[in-house]
Amino acid sequence: MSLHIRPLQADDHVQWQRLWAIYLAYYETALPEEVSATTWHRLLNADHPHINGLIALEGDEPVGMVHYIFHASTFELADVCYLEDLVVQPESRGKSYGRALIEAVYAAADAAGCPSVYWMTQHFNAVGRRLYDRVGELTPFIRYDRPG
């Protein structure tokens, strides 16, 4: 079967919820339903054009998804792109679907005139980091969050 990547659509909601749950479980995170519902709403709402989502389909079967956000930067004149969430269902990993999703975000950023795409991952994501080392450049930045 061949892989097809396209923007999320309203009728993808059940598949998106399944993939979103896989993503959250991997990162040992639980979110209030209101947060997930708002995220879904923003992904499809024209009032939020800077937050976007793509779904990867093997035939008709959803196998992965990615969210990305365009935003202004103090270091660039053009907007930049933050690849926020990337997931491939466990039984479909190792088939280059994650790479294809990242490359689709690169293409969307190029089409939008964004000079850079960046993302973060947790230190224990060894499988993901092997892919990221092939498609990205590791930077020396360390992330801090507001406590609380």
DSSP file with accessible surface (Angstrom, degrees, kcal/mol):
  #  RESIDUE AA STRUCTURE BP1 BP2  ACC     N-H-->O    O-->H-N    N-H-->O    O-->H-N    TCO  KAPPA ALPHA  PHI   PSI    X-CA   Y-CA   Z-CA
    1    1 A M              0   0  181      0, 0.0     2,-0.3     0, 0.0    57,-0.0   0.000 360.0 360.0 360.0 156.1    0.0    0.0    0.0
    2    2 A S        -     0   0   93      1,-0.0    57,-1.5     2,-0.0     2,-0.4  -0.719 360.0-117.7-105.3 155.7    1.1    3.6   -0.5
    3    3 A L  E     -A   58   0A  50     -2,-0.3     2,-0.4    55,-0.2    55,-0.2  -0.731  25.8-171.6 -92.5 136.5    1.2    6.4    2.0
    4    4 A H  E     -A   57   0A 104     53,-2.7    53,-3.3    -2,-0.4     2,-0.5  -0.998   3.6-164.1-127.7 130.2   -1.0    9.5    1.5
    5    5 A I  E     +A   56   0A  43     -2,-0.4    51,-0.2    51,-0.2    60,-0.0  -0.966  20.4 155.0-117.0 131.5   -0.6   12.6    3.7
    6    6 A R  E     -A   55   0A  43     49,-2.2    49,-3.0    -2,-0.5     3,-0.1  -0.951  46.8 -78.6-147.2 164.1   -3.3   15.2    3.7
    7    7 A P  E     -A   54   0A  84      0, 0.0    47,-0.3     0, 0.0    45,-0.0  -0.312  58.6 -94.2 -62.5 149.1   -4.7   17.9    6.0
    8    8 A L        -     0   0   14     45,-2.2     2,-0.3    35,-0.1    45,-0.1  -0.348  43.8-160.8 -60.5 145.0   -7.0   16.8    8.8
    9    9 A Q    >   -     0   0   89     -3,-0.1     3,-2.4     1,-0.1     4,-0.1  -0.883  32.2-103.8-127.1 161.1  -10.7   16.9    8.0
   10   10 A A  G >  S+     0   0   73     -2,-0.3     3,-1.4     1,-0.3    -1,-0.1   0.852 118.8  57.9 -55.0 -37.3  -13.8   17.0   10.3
   11   11 A D  G 3  S+     0   0  117      1,-0.3    -1,-0.3     2,-0.1     3,-0.3   0.497  92.0  71.8 -78.2   3.6  -14.6   13.3    9.6
   12   12 A D  G <>  +     0   0    7     -3,-2.4     4,-3.2     1,-0.2    -1,-0.3   0.386  65.8 107.4 -89.8   3.4  -11.1   12.3   10.9
   13   13 A H  H <> S+     0   0   60     -3,-1.4     4,-2.8     1,-0.2     5,-0.2   0.889  77.2  45.4 -56.4 -47.0  -12.1   13.1   14.5
   14   14 A V  H  > S+     0   0  103     -3,-0.3     4,-2.0     1,-0.2    -1,-0.2   0.937 116.9  45.5 -63.7 -44.0  -12.3    9.5   15.8
   15   15 A Q  H  > S+     0   0   64     -4,-0.2     4,-2.4     2,-0.2    -1,-0.2   0.892 112.4  52.0 -66.1 -39.5   -9.0    8.5   14.1
   16   16 A W  H  X S+     0   0    1     -4,-3.2     4,-3.2     1,-0.2     5,-0.2   0.935 107.9  51.7 -61.3 -45.3   -7.4   11.7   15.4
   17   17 A Q  H  X S+     0   0   73     -4,-2.8     4,-2.3    -5,-0.2    -2,-0.2   0.895 110.1  49.7 -58.9 -40.1   -8.6   10.9   18.9
   18   18 A R  H  X S+     0   0   85     -4,-2.0     4,-1.8     2,-0.2    -1,-0.2   0.947 115.0  42.3 -64.9 -47.0   -7.1    7.4   18.7
   19   19 A L  H  X S+     0   0    0     -4,-2.4     4,-2.4     2,-0.2    -2,-0.2   0.898 113.0  53.7 -67.3 -38.5   -3.7    8.7   17.4
   20   20 A W  H  X S+     0   0   18     -4,-3.2     4,-2.8     1,-0.2     5,-0.2   0.912 107.5  51.3 -61.5 -41.7   -3.8   11.6   20.0
   21   21 A A  H  X S+     0   0   57     -4,-2.3     4,-2.5    -5,-0.2    -1,-0.2   0.897 109.0  50.6 -63.3 -40.1   -4.3    9.1   22.8
   22   22 A I  H  X S+     0   0   40     -4,-1.8     4,-2.2     2,-0.2    -2,-0.2   0.928 111.9  48.6 -61.9 -43.9   -1.3    7.0   21.5
   23   23 A Y  H  X S+     0   0   34     -4,-2.4     4,-1.7     2,-0.2    -2,-0.2   0.948 112.9  46.0 -62.0 -49.9    0.8   10.2   21.5
   24   24 A L  H  <>S+     0   0   22     -4,-2.8     5,-2.8     1,-0.2    -1,-0.2   0.904 112.0  51.7 -62.8 -40.2   -0.2   11.3   25.0
   25   25 A A  H ><5S+     0   0   70     -4,-2.5     3,-1.7     3,-0.2    -1,-0.2   0.901 105.4  55.8 -64.0 -40.4    0.3    7.8   26.4
   26   26 A Y  H 3<5S+     0   0   79     -4,-2.2    -1,-0.2     1,-0.3    -2,-0.2   0.909 112.2  42.5 -58.3 -41.6    3.8    7.6   24.9
   27   27 A Y  T 3<5S-     0   0   31     -4,-1.7    -1,-0.3    -5,-0.2    -2,-0.2   0.269 113.3-120.0 -90.6  13.4    4.7   10.8   26.8
   28   28 A E  T < 5 +     0   0  170     -3,-1.7     2,-0.4     1,-0.2    -3,-0.2   0.902  67.1 140.8  51.2  48.1    3.0    9.6   29.9
   29   29 A T      < -     0   0   63     -5,-2.8     2,-0.4    -6,-0.1    -1,-0.2  -0.955  37.5-167.2-125.2 139.6    0.6   12.6   29.8
   30   30 A A        -     0   0   95     -2,-0.4    -9,-0.0    -3,-0.1    -5,-0.0  -0.983  10.5-167.0-122.6 136.9   -3.0   13.0   30.5
   31   31 A L        -     0   0   66     -2,-0.4    -2,-0.0     2,-0.0     5,-0.0  -0.931  30.9 -99.7-120.1 149.2   -4.9   16.1   29.4
   32   32 A P    >>  -     0   0   83      0, 0.0     4,-1.6     0, 0.0     3,-1.1  -0.362  36.2-117.3 -60.6 145.3   -8.4   17.3   30.4
   33   33 A E  H 3> S+     0   0  120      1,-0.3     4,-3.0     2,-0.2     5,-0.2   0.847 114.5  63.1 -54.3 -34.8  -10.9   16.5   27.7
   34   34 A E  H 3> S+     0   0  150      1,-0.2     4,-2.3     2,-0.2    -1,-0.3   0.875 101.5  50.3 -60.2 -36.7  -11.5   20.3   27.3
   35   35 A V  H <> S+     0   0   60     -3,-1.1     4,-2.6     2,-0.2    -1,-0.2   0.946 112.8  45.1 -67.3 -47.5   -7.9   20.7   26.1
   36   36 A S  H  X S+     0   0   11     -4,-1.6     4,-2.5     2,-0.2    -2,-0.2   0.923 114.0  49.6 -63.0 -42.5   -8.1   17.9   23.6
   37   37 A A  H  X S+     0   0   44     -4,-3.0     4,-2.5     1,-0.2    -1,-0.2   0.908 112.3  47.9 -63.7 -39.6  -11.5   19.2   22.3
   38   38 A T  H  X S+     0   0   49     -4,-2.3     4,-2.8    -5,-0.2    -2,-0.2   0.906 109.7  52.7 -68.3 -39.5  -10.1   22.7   22.0
   39   39 A T  H  X S+     0   0   22     -4,-2.6     4,-2.3     2,-0.2    -2,-0.2   0.950 110.7  47.4 -59.7 -47.8   -7.0   21.4   20.2
   40   40 A W  H  X S+     0   0   30     -4,-2.5     4,-1.2     1,-0.2    -2,-0.2   0.936 112.0  50.5 -58.5 -45.6   -9.2   19.6   17.7
   41   41 A H  H >X S+     0   0  103     -4,-2.5     4,-1.1     1,-0.2     3,-0.6   0.920 110.8  48.5 -59.4 -45.4  -11.4   22.7   17.2
   42   42 A R  H 3< S+     0   0  111     -4,-2.8     3,-0.4     1,-0.2     9,-0.2   0.874 105.2  58.8 -64.0 -38.3   -8.4   24.9   16.6
   43   43 A L  H 3< S+     0   0   16     -4,-2.3    10,-0.3     1,-0.2    -1,-0.2   0.806 117.8  31.6 -61.5 -28.9   -6.9   22.4   14.0
   44   44 A L  H << S+     0   0   62     -4,-1.2     2,-0.5    -3,-0.6    -1,-0.2   0.496  97.4 100.4-106.8  -5.0  -10.1   22.7   11.9
   45   45 A N    ><  -     0   0   36     -4,-1.1     3,-2.3    -3,-0.4     6,-0.2  -0.729  61.2-148.5 -95.8 127.2  -11.2   26.3   12.6
   46   46 A A  T 3  S+     0   0   88     -2,-0.5    -1,-0.1     1,-0.3    -4,-0.1   0.697  97.2  70.6 -62.9 -18.8  -10.4   29.1   10.1
   47   47 A D  T 3  S+     0   0  134      1,-0.3    -1,-0.3     2,-0.1     3,-0.1   0.576 100.4  48.7 -72.8  -9.4  -10.1   31.5   13.0
   48   48 A H    X   +     0   0   73     -3,-2.3     3,-1.3    -6,-0.2    -1,-0.3  -0.532  66.3 156.6-125.7  65.0   -6.9   29.6   14.0
   49   49 A P  T 3   +     0   0   82      0, 0.0    -1,-0.1     0, 0.0    -2,-0.1   0.655  66.8  64.1 -70.3 -12.2   -5.0   29.5   10.6
   50   50 A H  T 3  S+     0   0   89     -3,-0.1    20,-2.3    19,-0.1     2,-0.5   0.639  90.1  71.3 -87.4 -14.5   -1.6   29.2   12.3
   51   51 A I  E <   + B   0  69A  28     -3,-1.3     2,-0.3    -9,-0.2    18,-0.2  -0.902  67.0 171.9-105.4 128.7   -2.3   25.8   13.9
   52   52 A N  E     - B   0  68A  39     16,-2.8    16,-2.4    -2,-0.5     2,-0.3  -0.922  18.6-159.5-135.7 158.2   -2.4   22.9   11.4
   53   53 A G  E     - B   0  67A   7    -10,-0.3   -45,-2.2    -2,-0.3     2,-0.3  -0.997   0.7-165.4-142.3 145.1   -2.6   19.1   11.3
   54   54 A L  E     -AB   7  66A  14     12,-2.5    12,-2.0    -2,-0.3     2,-0.4  -0.949   8.6-152.9-123.9 148.4   -1.9   16.4    8.8
   55   55 A I  E     -AB   6  65A   0    -49,-3.0   -49,-2.2    -2,-0.3     2,-0.5  -0.954   8.7-142.6-121.8 140.5   -2.9   12.8    8.8
   56   56 A A  E     -AB   5  64A   0      8,-3.1     7,-2.9    -2,-0.4     8,-1.2  -0.902  18.1-166.8-103.0 130.7   -1.0    9.9    7.2
   57   57 A L  E     -AB   4  62A  15    -53,-3.3   -53,-2.7    -2,-0.5     2,-0.8  -0.967  18.5-159.5-122.0 130.6   -3.1    7.2    5.6
   58   58 A E  E >  S-AB   3  61A  39      3,-2.8     3,-2.1    -2,-0.4     2,-0.4  -0.932  84.3 -43.6-102.5 104.4   -1.9    3.8    4.4
   59   59 A G  T 3  S-     0   0   34    -57,-1.5   -55,-0.1    -2,-0.8    -2,-0.0  -0.595 125.0 -29.8  66.5-122.8   -4.7    3.0    2.0
   60   60 A D  T 3  S+     0   0  160     -2,-0.4    -1,-0.3    -3,-0.1     0, 0.0   0.406 118.3 104.0-100.3   1.1   -7.7    4.2    4.0
   61   61 A E  E <  S-B   58   0A  98     -3,-2.1    -3,-2.8     1,-0.0     2,-0.3  -0.734  70.9-131.9 -92.4 118.7   -6.1    3.4    7.4
   62   62 A P  E     +B   57   0A   8      0, 0.0    -5,-0.3     0, 0.0     3,-0.1  -0.522  33.4 166.8 -66.4 126.3   -4.8    6.3    9.5
   63   63 A V  E     -     0   0A   1     -7,-2.9    26,-2.6     1,-0.3     2,-0.3   0.480  56.9  -6.6-120.2  -9.4   -1.3    5.4   10.6
   64   64 A G  E     -BC  56  88A   0     -8,-1.2    -8,-3.1    24,-0.3    -1,-0.3  -0.987  52.0-160.8-173.6 169.4    0.1    8.8   11.9
   65   65 A M  E     -BC  55  87A   1     22,-2.5    22,-2.5    -2,-0.3     2,-0.3  -0.981   3.0-158.6-157.1 164.2   -0.4   12.5   12.3
   66   66 A V  E     -BC  54  86A   0    -12,-2.0   -12,-2.5    -2,-0.3     2,-0.4  -0.990   5.4-154.4-147.0 144.9    1.5   15.7   13.0
   67   67 A H  E     +BC  53  85A   1     18,-2.5    17,-1.4    -2,-0.3    18,-1.2  -0.948  17.9 178.5-115.0 144.9    0.5   19.1   14.3
   68   68 A Y  E     -BC  52  83A  18    -16,-2.4   -16,-2.8    -2,-0.4     2,-0.4  -0.992  13.6-152.6-148.3 152.6    2.5   22.2   13.4
   69   69 A I  E     -BC  51  82A  39     13,-2.5    13,-3.3    -2,-0.3     2,-0.4  -0.988   6.9-147.9-130.5 129.6    2.2   25.9   14.2
   70   70 A F  E     + C   0  81A  27    -20,-2.3     2,-0.3    -2,-0.4    11,-0.2  -0.796  32.3 162.0 -91.0 136.2    3.3   29.0   12.2
   71   71 A H  E     - C   0  80A  63      9,-2.4     9,-3.2    -2,-0.4    -2,-0.0  -0.992  39.8 -95.5-151.8 159.5    4.4   31.9   14.4
   72   72 A A        -     0   0   74     -2,-0.3     2,-0.3     7,-0.2     7,-0.1  -0.285  37.8-156.3 -69.0 158.8    6.3   35.2   14.3
   73   73 A S        -     0   0   39      3,-0.5     3,-0.4     5,-0.2    -1,-0.0  -0.985  25.4-141.3-137.9 148.6   10.0   35.2   15.5
   74   74 A T  S    S+     0   0  137     -2,-0.3    -1,-0.1     1,-0.2     3,-0.0   0.570 106.4  52.1 -81.8  -7.6   12.3   37.9   16.8
   75   75 A F  S    S+     0   0  181      1,-0.1     2,-0.3     2,-0.0    -1,-0.2   0.449 110.6  44.7-104.9  -6.5   15.1   36.2   14.7
   76   76 A E        -     0   0   83     -3,-0.4    -3,-0.5     1,-0.1     4,-0.1  -0.975  64.3-141.2-136.7 151.8   13.4   36.1   11.3
   77   77 A L  S    S+     0   0  189     -2,-0.3     2,-0.1    -5,-0.1    -1,-0.1   0.869  92.0  57.5 -76.6 -37.9   11.3   38.5    9.2
   78   78 A A  S    S-     0   0   41      1,-0.1    -5,-0.2    -6,-0.1    -2,-0.1  -0.464 101.7 -90.8 -87.2 161.9    9.1   35.7    8.1
   79   79 A D        -     0   0   59     33,-0.2    37,-0.4    -2,-0.1     2,-0.3  -0.284  40.1-141.9 -61.8 158.0    7.1   33.4   10.3
   80   80 A V  E     -C   71   0A   5     -9,-3.2    -9,-2.4    34,-0.2     2,-0.5  -0.736  11.7-119.8-116.3 171.2    8.7   30.2   11.5
   81   81 A C  E     -Cd  70 117A   0     35,-2.3    37,-2.3    -2,-0.3     2,-0.6  -0.958  14.2-161.0-123.0 125.6    7.2   26.7   12.0
   82   82 A Y  E     -Cd  69 118A  33    -13,-3.3   -13,-2.5    -2,-0.5     2,-0.9  -0.920  11.4-150.0-103.9 116.3    7.0   24.7   15.2
   83   83 A L  E     +C   68   0A   6     35,-2.9    37,-0.5    -2,-0.6   -15,-0.2  -0.779  26.7 172.8 -83.2 105.1    6.4   21.0   14.7
   84   84 A E  E     +     0   0A  70    -17,-1.4     2,-0.4    -2,-0.9    -1,-0.2   0.914  53.0  18.8 -90.1 -46.9    4.6   20.3   17.9
   85   85 A D  E     +C   67   0A  15    -18,-1.2   -18,-2.5     2,-0.0     2,-0.4  -0.990  57.1 173.3-134.5 129.5    3.2   16.8   17.9
   86   86 A L  E     +C   66   0A  23     -2,-0.4     2,-0.3   -20,-0.2   -20,-0.2  -0.998   8.8 165.1-135.9 129.1    4.2   13.8   15.8
   87   87 A V  E     -C   65   0A   8    -22,-2.5   -22,-2.5    -2,-0.4     2,-0.4  -0.997  18.1-172.6-146.1 140.7    2.9   10.3   16.2
   88   88 A V  E     -C   64   0A  14     -2,-0.3   -24,-0.3   -24,-0.2     5,-0.1  -0.996  42.6-104.9-124.6 132.8    2.9    7.0   14.2
   89   89 A Q    >   -     0   0    8    -26,-2.6     3,-2.1    -2,-0.4     4,-0.5  -0.269  34.9-113.1 -58.4 144.4    0.9    4.1   15.5
   90   90 A P  G >  S+     0   0   68      0, 0.0     3,-1.3     0, 0.0    -1,-0.1   0.855 113.5  53.5 -52.1 -42.3    3.2    1.5   17.0
   91   91 A E  G 3  S+     0   0  132      1,-0.3    -2,-0.1     3,-0.0   -28,-0.0   0.625 109.9  50.2 -72.7  -7.6    2.5   -1.2   14.4
   92   92 A S  G X  S+     0   0    4     -3,-2.1     3,-0.8   -29,-0.2     5,-0.4   0.376  83.3 116.4-108.2   2.6    3.4    1.2   11.6
   93   93 A R  T <   +     0   0   97     -3,-1.3    -4,-0.0    -4,-0.5     0, 0.0  -0.341  64.2  39.5 -72.2 153.6    6.7    2.4   12.9
   94   94 A G  T 3  S+     0   0   85     -2,-0.0    -1,-0.2     1,-0.0    -3,-0.0   0.526  87.4  98.3  86.3   7.2    9.8    1.7   11.0
   95   95 A K  S <  S-     0   0  102     -3,-0.8    -2,-0.1     0, 0.0    -3,-0.0   0.157 100.5-106.3-110.0  14.2    8.2    2.3    7.6
   96   96 A S  S  > S+     0   0   83      1,-0.1     4,-2.1     3,-0.1     5,-0.1   0.636  83.0 128.0  70.7  17.2    9.4    5.9    7.2
   97   97 A Y  H  > S+     0   0   21     -5,-0.4     4,-2.3     2,-0.2     5,-0.2   0.892  71.2  52.1 -71.2 -37.7    6.0    7.3    7.9
   98   98 A G  H  > S+     0   0   11      2,-0.2     4,-2.4     1,-0.2     5,-0.2   0.932 110.3  48.7 -61.3 -43.8    7.4    9.7   10.6
   99   99 A R  H  > S+     0   0   80      1,-0.2     4,-2.8     2,-0.2    -2,-0.2   0.920 110.0  51.8 -61.0 -43.3    9.9   10.9    8.1
  100  100 A A  H  X S+     0   0   24     -4,-2.1     4,-2.0     1,-0.2    -1,-0.2   0.894 109.5  49.8 -62.6 -39.0    7.2   11.5    5.5
  101  101 A L  H  X S+     0   0    0     -4,-2.3     4,-1.9     2,-0.2    -1,-0.2   0.921 111.4  48.3 -66.3 -42.6    5.2   13.5    8.0
  102  102 A I  H  X S+     0   0    0     -4,-2.4     4,-2.6     1,-0.2    -2,-0.2   0.937 111.5  50.1 -62.1 -44.4    8.2   15.6    8.9
  103  103 A E  H  X S+     0   0   92     -4,-2.8     4,-2.4     1,-0.2    -1,-0.2   0.864 107.0  55.0 -64.3 -31.8    8.9   16.2    5.2
  104  104 A A  H  X S+     0   0   24     -4,-2.0     4,-2.3     2,-0.2    -1,-0.2   0.888 108.3  48.7 -67.6 -36.6    5.2   17.2    4.7
  105  105 A V  H  X S+     0   0    0     -4,-1.9     4,-2.9     2,-0.2     5,-0.2   0.923 109.0  53.1 -67.3 -41.9    5.6   19.8    7.4
  106  106 A Y  H  X S+     0   0   63     -4,-2.6     4,-2.6     1,-0.2    -2,-0.2   0.927 110.2  48.3 -55.7 -44.6    8.8   21.0    5.7
  107  107 A A  H  X S+     0   0   57     -4,-2.4     4,-2.6     2,-0.2    -1,-0.2   0.904 111.1  49.4 -64.5 -41.3    6.8   21.3    2.4
  108  108 A A  H  X S+     0   0   23     -4,-2.3     4,-1.7     2,-0.2    -1,-0.2   0.908 111.7  49.3 -64.3 -40.9    4.0   23.2    4.2
  109  109 A A  H  <>S+     0   0    0     -4,-2.9     5,-3.0     2,-0.2     4,-0.4   0.927 111.2  49.4 -63.9 -43.7    6.6   25.6    5.8
  110  110 A D  H ><5S+     0   0  121     -4,-2.6     3,-1.4     1,-0.2    -2,-0.2   0.929 110.1  50.6 -59.7 -45.1    8.3   26.1    2.4
  111  111 A A  H 3<5S+     0   0   92     -4,-2.6    -1,-0.2     1,-0.3    -2,-0.2   0.826 111.7  48.6 -63.5 -30.5    4.9   26.9    0.8
  112  112 A A  T 3<5S-     0   0   59     -4,-1.7    -1,-0.3    -5,-0.2   -33,-0.2   0.433 117.7-112.7 -88.2  -0.6    4.1   29.4    3.6
  113  113 A G  T < 5 +     0   0   47     -3,-1.4    -3,-0.2    -4,-0.4    -2,-0.1   0.716  61.7 155.6  77.0  21.6    7.5   31.1    3.2
  114  114 A C      < -     0   0    6     -5,-3.0    -1,-0.2    -6,-0.2   -34,-0.2  -0.728  32.5-158.5 -83.9 124.1    8.8   29.9    6.6
  115  115 A P  S    S+     0   0   72      0, 0.0     2,-0.3     0, 0.0    -1,-0.1   0.672  70.9  35.0 -77.5 -15.3   12.6   29.8    6.7
  116  116 A S        -     0   0   41    -37,-0.4   -35,-2.3    -7,-0.1     2,-0.4  -0.988  53.1-166.3-143.3 151.3   12.8   27.3    9.6
  117  117 A V  E     +d   81   0A  31     -2,-0.3     2,-0.3   -37,-0.2   -35,-0.2  -0.996  22.2 172.2-128.1 133.4   11.1   24.4   11.2
  118  118 A Y  E     +d   82   0A  95    -37,-2.3   -35,-2.9    -2,-0.4     2,-0.3  -0.941   6.7 173.0-140.3 161.5   12.0   23.3   14.7
  119  119 A W        -     0   0   47     -2,-0.3     2,-0.3   -37,-0.2   -35,-0.1  -0.963  18.2-136.6-157.4 170.0   10.7   20.8   17.3
  120  120 A M        -     0   0   83    -37,-0.5     2,-0.3    -2,-0.3    -2,-0.0  -0.901  16.0-177.8-128.1 159.3   11.5   19.3   20.7
  121  121 A T        -     0   0   45     -2,-0.3     2,-0.2     8,-0.0    -2,-0.0  -0.953  33.7 -94.6-147.1 167.7   11.4   15.8   22.1
  122  122 A Q    >   -     0   0   83     -2,-0.3     3,-2.0     1,-0.1     7,-0.1  -0.560  35.3-115.1 -84.9 153.3   12.1   14.2   25.4
  123  123 A H  T 3  S+     0   0  153      1,-0.3    -1,-0.1    -2,-0.2     6,-0.1   0.790 112.5  57.6 -57.9 -29.7   15.5   12.7   26.1
  124  124 A F  T 3  S+     0   0   82      1,-0.2     2,-2.2     2,-0.1     3,-0.3   0.515  74.7 100.8 -84.2  -0.8   14.1    9.1   26.4
  125  125 A N    <>  +     0   0   11     -3,-2.0     4,-2.8     1,-0.2     5,-0.2  -0.401  42.0 157.7 -82.8  67.1   12.6    9.2   22.8
  126  126 A A  H  >  +     0   0   53     -2,-2.2     4,-1.8     2,-0.2    -1,-0.2   0.887  69.0  49.5 -62.4 -41.7   15.5    7.2   21.4
  127  127 A V  H  > S+     0   0   89     -3,-0.3     4,-1.4     2,-0.2    -1,-0.2   0.955 114.5  44.7 -64.5 -48.0   13.6    5.9   18.4
  128  128 A G  H  > S+     0   0   10      1,-0.2     4,-2.9     2,-0.2     3,-0.2   0.918 110.0  55.6 -61.5 -40.9   12.3    9.3   17.4
  129  129 A R  H  X S+     0   0   87     -4,-2.8     4,-2.4     1,-0.2    -1,-0.2   0.840 100.8  58.1 -66.2 -29.2   15.8   10.8   18.0
  130  130 A R  H  X S+     0   0  140     -4,-1.8     4,-0.7     2,-0.2    -1,-0.2   0.926 111.8  42.4 -64.1 -41.7   17.3    8.4   15.5
  131  131 A L  H >X S+     0   0   22     -4,-1.4     4,-1.6    -3,-0.2     3,-1.4   0.946 112.8  52.5 -65.6 -48.5   14.9    9.8   12.9
  132  132 A Y  H 3X S+     0   0   28     -4,-2.9     4,-2.1     1,-0.3    -2,-0.2   0.856 102.9  58.7 -60.5 -33.8   15.4   13.4   14.0
  133  133 A D  H 3< S+     0   0  102     -4,-2.4    -1,-0.3     1,-0.2    -2,-0.2   0.775 109.9  45.0 -65.3 -24.0   19.2   13.0   13.7
  134  134 A R  H << S+     0   0  159     -3,-1.4    -2,-0.2    -4,-0.7    -1,-0.2   0.758 124.4  30.1 -88.3 -28.4   18.7   12.1   10.0
  135  135 A V  H  < S+     0   0   18     -4,-1.6     2,-0.2    -3,-0.0    -2,-0.2   0.468 123.0  31.0-112.4  -3.4   16.1   14.8    9.1
  136  136 A G  S  < S-     0   0   27     -4,-2.1     2,-0.5    -5,-0.2   -18,-0.1  -0.780  75.3-106.8-141.9-176.2   17.1   17.7   11.5
  137  137 A E        -     0   0  173     -2,-0.2     2,-0.2    -3,-0.0    -4,-0.1  -0.984  29.7-128.6-123.9 121.5   20.0   19.3   13.3
  138  138 A L        -     0   0  127     -2,-0.5    -5,-0.0    -5,-0.1     0, 0.0  -0.492  27.9-156.4 -67.3 131.3   20.4   18.9   17.0
  139  139 A T        -     0   0   74     -2,-0.2    -1,-0.0     2,-0.1     0, 0.0  -0.699  23.3-121.4-106.6 165.5   20.8   22.3   18.7
  140  140 A P        +     0   0  121      0, 0.0     2,-0.1     0, 0.0    -2,-0.0   0.409  69.1 125.6 -86.2   7.3   22.5   23.1   22.0
  141  141 A F        -     0   0  182      1,-0.0     2,-0.4     0, 0.0    -2,-0.1  -0.345  45.6-156.1 -72.2 146.2   19.4   24.7   23.4
  142  142 A I        -     0   0  131     -2,-0.1     2,-0.3     2,-0.0    -1,-0.0  -0.962  16.3-131.0-118.5 134.8   17.9   23.6   26.8
  143  143 A R        -     0   0  146     -2,-0.4     2,-0.3     2,-0.0   -23,-0.0  -0.694  20.1-171.4 -91.7 139.5   14.2   24.2   27.5
  144  144 A Y        -     0   0  200     -2,-0.3     2,-0.3     3,-0.0    -2,-0.0  -0.949   5.0-159.7-122.6 147.4   12.9   25.7   30.7
  145  145 A D        -     0   0  110     -2,-0.3     3,-0.1     0, 0.0    -2,-0.0  -0.927  30.8 -99.2-122.4 153.1    9.2   25.9   31.8
  146  146 A R        -     0   0  232     -2,-0.3     2,-0.0     1,-0.1     0, 0.0  -0.451  48.7-115.7 -64.0 133.0    7.5   28.1   34.3
  147  147 A P              0   0  118      0, 0.0    -1,-0.1     0, 0.0    -3,-0.0  -0.334 360.0 360.0 -70.6 156.2    7.1   26.2   37.5
  148  148 A G              0   0  128     -3,-0.1    -2,-0.1    -2,-0.0     0, 0.0   0.254 360.0 360.0 126.5 360.0    3.7   25.3   38.8
